[in-house]
Structure formats: structure tokens, C-alpha cells
Amino acid sequence: MRRFLNAILFLLPGLSWAQTLEFPSNASLTTEVFSPLDNYAFPTGEWADGVVPTQLTEGALTQQAWRIETTSLTTLQMMRPLREQLRNDRFQIVFECADATCGGFDFRFAVDVLPPPEMQVALDDFRFLTARKTGGSGADMVSLLVSRTAQAGYVQVTRVAPTEAQPLTPEAAVAMGQPLPSALGFIARLETTGRAVLSDLSFETGSAQLAVAEFGSLAALARYLQADNSRQIVLVGHTDASGELAPNIALSQRRAASVLERLVADYAIPRRQLTAEGVGFLVPLATNETLEGRSKNRRVEAVLRLQADQ
């Protein structure tokens, strides 16, 4: 359980990244944006002559903002361990700079930055790097933007990963018996990043009991597991930040277990392919200060089980 929690808490943009970037225990994911196929212009040099040189890269795009609860760490102290982890995973640093050497105000506003309050950048105190790893399936690009305020440190992670597997075709999605957007998006994300939110689930009010209804994402997951009985999924329950941690972890695990039981009972998925865990409010997707954010944080995710855990 502890090893699994560590992998989940440190980074969730796809389980392959759990071995690349580890964040400290006082860091929380404040927002995430994902597209299964997109392109992104990675800065490869400082602002000069009115432009920032870039490398346009195509693939599965993930952008995350992380908040680190610290008032004492410098941007270099936050950047260095992340940079070393990238190097240890065979990424090469393409470009690195710090505030004024990047180009200051001009560089900052030439770079795509997630909006505040989830990501905040001090114009006189930030660091940036772009890294690349080239393999048989293409370039894997990552950029890090690190800054801090008087209250906390902030890290933006942008990654474009090569898409090794072809996404589901519309014909395949229809053959799975699912509405096209949900089937295509859910399976594409699961295949590309190693995890996907079962976003259409609903539970009885104040209960861990899964509502009696047909859920497209659950049916898509069942067919995915039925197609290859060597696949294993960890169902991870999450809550918002209302209440104490211990009961929230218990509730999130019961909800994940309820999803597991539905897969077993209604779709005859073998139990050996499924595990249920709960992490409470430790891994938020959005702020807990709004109703919309709390709603996003209450979720169950399907996570492809790492080979080492089998």
C-alpha cells in the first residue's frame, strides 16, 4: 500500500512518469490539462530580437501545476532535484535559464503558463528548462517552470510524449458499444498516460454505494480488460478536502471497492485483474475552495498497474 501511494502521490500524469519525477510530500497537484494528441512549442533559447526560439513537438500533451508548501526553498533548490531526476531517466537538458537570463518579462509572457491561482510566476524569481529524450517512437519533451511567492513554491510541468499506440478509431469505439466521445477519450487516455478518470460515475448521496445505472466509462474499462486478461487495473478513490483525512481515505477506498464489485458482478471481470485503493484528498485535481473544484476532486480513477507491482 505505501509503495503504491508513493507512486500515486508523487506524480500522476501517466504511471511511466512516477519513476521520472518525484515531488516532496508537501507538494500537491493543483491543476492538470491533458490532450491525447496535440502539439506544443518548447522554448529552446532565451528571448532575443523579439522572439523565443522553440521546437514544435507533437504527441500526448500533459500540463500540470504543483504547489509546494514552503517559504524557505529557492527556485534553484526546487529545480535541482527535478532536473537530476530527468537526467537520471536519460533526458538531455536542451535549454536552461533563470529570470533575467531567460529574458525576464518578455520570456515569461512568451511561454504558455497555466493560469493563477494554481500556477504563479514571480517575474524576478523564476527558473526554466527544456529537456528531451529521443527513442524509437520519437522525441519525448519536458519543460519545467519553477517560481515562488511569499506563501509557496510553484512548479509547472509540461510534457509531450510520443504516442506509441494508435488511438481507437471511431469504428472501434462504436464496435465497443459506447458513445464515441466517452469510449474514445477514456481508452485513449488510459493507453497514453496509464490512467483515466471514470468521470461519469455517480454514488448514492452520502454513501460509498455506486448508483444503479449504466456508465459508459465502466463498460469501456470492462471491455478493455476483457480484451487482454493480463491487464491489471488499480481503482483509486479520491475525495474533496471536507473533513478529516482518515475518514476520507476510508470513504475513497470504499467507493473504489464498490466500482470493483460492479465490474466483477456485471461484467465478470476476474478479481485478479483488479485492486481497489483510496487516497482521500491527498491528490487533488483542482482547488477545494469552490464547488466545481470539489466536484472534480471527488472521483475514481483507473490506473494501469505497474509491472513491478504484479
C-alpha positions in Angstrom: 0.0 0.0 0.0 2.7 2.5 0.9 4.7 1.9 -2.3 1.6 2.3 -4.3 0.7 5.6 -2.5 4.1 7.0 -3.1 3.8 6.3 -6.9 0.4 8.0 -6.9 1.2 11.0 -4.7 4.5 11.9 -6.4 3.2 12.3 -10.0 0.1 11.3 -11.9 0.4 12.2 -15.5 0.8 8.6 -16.5 2.5 6.0 -14.5 5.7 5.9 -16.5 6.3 9.4 -15.1 6.0 8.1 -11.5 9.6 6.8 -12.0 10.9 10.0 -13.5 9.7 12.9 -11.3 9.1 12.7 -7.6 7.7 15.6 -5.7 8.2 16.1 -2.0 5.4 15.1 0.4 4.4 18.8 0.9 3.6 19.2 -2.8 0.1 19.0 -4.2 -1.2 18.9 -7.8 -3.3 22.0 -8.2 -4.4 21.6 -11.9 -3.9 19.4 -14.9 -4.7 19.7 -18.6 -4.4 16.8 -21.0 -4.8 16.1 -24.7 -4.2 12.7 -26.2 -2.8 14.3 -29.4 -1.6 17.9 -29.6 1.5 19.9 -30.2 3.5 22.3 -28.1 6.3 24.8 -28.8 9.0 24.1 -26.3 11.4 27.1 -25.7 14.9 26.3 -26.6 16.6 29.6 -26.0 16.3 33.0 -24.3 14.2 35.9 -25.5 16.2 37.8 -28.2 15.2 40.0 -31.1 11.6 39.9 -30.2 11.2 36.1 -30.1 11.8 33.0 -28.1 13.2 30.1 -30.2 11.1 27.0 -29.9 10.9 23.3 -31.0 7.4 22.2 -32.0 6.7 18.7 -30.8 3.6 16.5 -31.4 2.2 13.8 -29.2 0.2 13.3 -26.0 0.3 16.6 -24.1 0.1 17.0 -20.4 0.4 20.2 -18.4 0.4 20.2 -14.6 0.8 22.8 -11.9 2.2 21.8 -8.5 2.2 23.9 -5.3 4.9 23.2 -2.8 4.2 24.3 0.8 7.5 26.1 1.5 8.7 29.6 2.2 12.4 28.9 2.5 13.4 27.0 -0.6 14.9 28.9 -3.5 13.8 28.3 -7.1 17.2 26.5 -7.7 16.6 24.2 -4.6 13.2 23.3 -6.1 14.5 22.9 -9.6 17.7 20.9 -9.0 16.2 17.6 -7.8 13.7 17.6 -10.6 16.4 18.3 -13.1 18.6 15.5 -11.7 15.6 13.1 -11.9 15.2 13.9 -15.6 18.9 13.3 -16.2 18.7 10.0 -14.4 15.9 9.0 -16.8 18.2 9.8 -19.8 16.7 13.2 -20.6 19.2 15.7 -22.0 18.9 19.3 -21.0 18.3 21.3 -24.1 18.0 24.8 -22.6 18.0 26.2 -19.0 17.8 29.8 -17.7 16.8 31.9 -14.7 14.6 35.0 -14.8 16.7 37.8 -16.3 18.9 35.5 -18.3 15.8 34.0 -19.8 14.6 37.4 -20.9 12.6 38.4 -17.9 9.1 39.8 -18.5 9.3 39.1 -22.3 10.3 35.5 -21.9 7.6 34.8 -19.2 4.8 36.1 -21.4 6.1 34.3 -24.5 5.7 31.0 -22.6 2.4 29.2 -22.2 1.7 29.3 -18.4 -1.3 27.8 -16.6 -3.5 30.5 -15.0 -3.3 31.6 -11.4 -4.0 30.8 -8.6 -3.0 27.3 -9.5 0.3 28.5 -11.1 2.0 31.7 -10.1 5.2 33.2 -11.6 7.2 36.0 -10.0 8.8 37.9 -12.8 12.1 38.5 -10.9 12.3 34.9 -9.4 11.8 32.0 -11.8 13.7 29.3 -13.5 13.0 27.3 -16.7 14.4 24.3 -18.5 13.5 22.2 -21.5 14.7 18.6 -21.7 14.5 15.9 -24.5 14.8 12.2 -24.7 14.9 10.5 -28.1 13.8 6.9 -28.6 12.5 4.6 -31.3 9.0 6.2 -31.1 10.2 9.8 -31.3 11.1 12.7 -29.1 9.8 12.9 -25.5 9.9 16.5 -24.4 9.6 18.0 -21.0 9.7 21.6 -19.7 9.8 22.8 -16.1 8.9 26.3 -14.9 9.7 27.0 -11.2 8.8 30.1 -9.3 7.8 31.1 -5.8 5.8 33.7 -3.8 6.0 34.7 -0.2 3.5 31.8 0.6 4.6 28.8 -1.5 6.7 27.4 -4.4 5.1 26.6 -7.8 6.2 24.2 -10.5 4.7 23.8 -13.9 5.5 20.6 -15.8 4.7 20.3 -19.5 5.3 17.1 -21.3 4.7 15.9 -24.9 5.2 12.1 -25.0 5.3 10.1 -28.3 2.1 8.2 -28.9 3.3 4.7 -29.4 -0.1 3.0 -29.8 -2.6 4.2 -32.3 -5.7 5.7 -30.7 -9.0 3.9 -31.1 -10.7 4.6 -34.4 -14.3 5.8 -34.5 -15.2 2.4 -35.9 -13.5 0.6 -33.0 -15.3 2.9 -30.5 -18.7 2.2 -32.0 -17.9 -1.6 -32.0 -17.3 -1.3 -28.3 -20.9 -0.3 -27.9 -20.0 3.1 -26.3 -20.9 6.7 -27.2 -18.0 7.8 -29.3 -16.6 10.7 -27.1 -16.5 8.7 -23.9 -15.1 5.5 -25.3 -12.6 7.2 -27.5 -11.4 9.6 -24.8 -11.3 7.2 -21.9 -9.4 4.4 -23.6 -7.1 6.8 -25.5 -6.1 8.4 -22.2 -5.7 5.1 -20.4 -3.4 3.8 -23.2 -1.5 7.0 -23.5 -1.0 8.1 -19.9 -1.6 4.9 -17.9 -4.6 6.3 -16.0 -8.1 7.7 -16.7 -10.9 9.2 -14.6 -14.2 7.3 -14.6 -15.8 10.7 -15.0 -19.5 9.6 -15.4 -19.7 7.6 -12.2 -22.2 8.6 -9.5 -22.7 7.4 -6.0 -25.7 7.5 -3.7 -25.8 10.7 -1.6 -23.6 10.4 1.4 -22.7 6.8 0.5 -20.0 4.7 -1.0 -22.5 2.7 -3.0 -22.3 3.1 -6.7 -25.6 4.2 -8.2 -27.7 1.7 -10.1 -27.1 2.9 -13.7 -25.2 2.2 -16.9 -21.8 4.0 -17.0 -20.1 4.3 -20.4 -16.6 4.6 -18.9 -17.1 1.5 -16.8 -18.3 -0.5 -19.8 -15.3 0.7 -21.8 -12.9 -0.3 -19.0 -14.6 -3.7 -18.8 -14.1 -4.3 -22.5 -10.5 -3.1 -22.2 -9.8 -5.7 -19.5 -11.7 -8.5 -21.3 -9.6 -7.9 -24.5 -6.4 -8.9 -22.6 -6.6 -10.8 -19.3 -3.0 -9.9 -18.5 -4.0 -6.3 -18.0 -4.4 -5.2 -14.3 -6.0 -2.1 -13.1 -5.9 -0.3 -9.7 -9.1 1.6 -9.0 -8.1 4.7 -6.9 -10.8 6.6 -5.0 -10.4 10.3 -4.3 -12.4 12.8 -2.2 -12.5 16.5 -1.7 -11.0 18.1 1.4 -14.1 18.3 3.5 -13.5 16.6 6.9 -10.5 14.7 8.4 -8.1 12.7 6.3 -8.6 9.3 7.9 -12.4 9.0 7.2 -11.9 10.5 3.7 -9.3 7.8 2.9 -11.7 5.1 4.2 -14.6 6.6 2.1 -12.5 6.8 -1.0 -11.4 3.2 -0.7 -15.0 2.0 -0.2 -16.0 3.8 -3.3 -13.2 2.3 -5.3 -14.2 -1.1 -3.9 -17.8 -0.5 -5.0 -16.6 0.1 -8.5 -14.5 -3.1 -8.4 -17.5 -5.1 -7.2 -19.7 -3.8 -10.1 -17.0 -4.8 -12.6 -16.9 -8.3 -11.1 -20.7 -8.7 -10.8 -21.9 -7.1 -14.0 -19.0 -7.7 -16.4 -17.5 -10.9 -15.0 -14.0 -9.3 -14.7 -11.7 -11.6 -12.7 -10.7 -10.2 -9.3 -7.1 -10.9 -10.1 -7.2 -8.1 -12.7 -8.5 -5.5 -10.1 -7.3 -3.8 -7.0 -9.1 -1.0 -5.0 -7.2 1.7 -3.1 -8.2 5.1 -1.6 -6.1 8.2 -1.1 -8.7 10.6 0.3 -8.0 14.2 -0.6 -4.2 13.8 -0.9 -4.1 14.2 -4.7 -6.5 17.0 -5.8 -7.1 17.8 -9.4 -8.5 21.3 -8.6 -8.9 23.7 -5.8 -11.1 22.7 -2.9 -12.2 26.3 -2.4 -15.0 26.1 -5.0 -18.0 23.7 -5.5 -16.7 23.0 -9.0 -13.2 22.2 -7.8 -14.5 19.9 -5.0 -16.7 18.1 -7.6 -13.6 17.4 -9.8 -11.7 16.1 -6.8 -14.4 13.5 -5.9 -13.6 10.8 -8.4 -12.5 7.2 -9.1 -9.6 6.7 -11.4 -8.4 3.6 -13.3 -4.6 3.2 -13.1 -2.7 0.7 -15.1 -0.8 -1.5 -12.7 3.0 -1.2 -12.9 4.7 -4.4 -13.9 6.9 -4.3 -10.7 3.8 -4.4 -8.5 2.4 -7.5 -10.1 
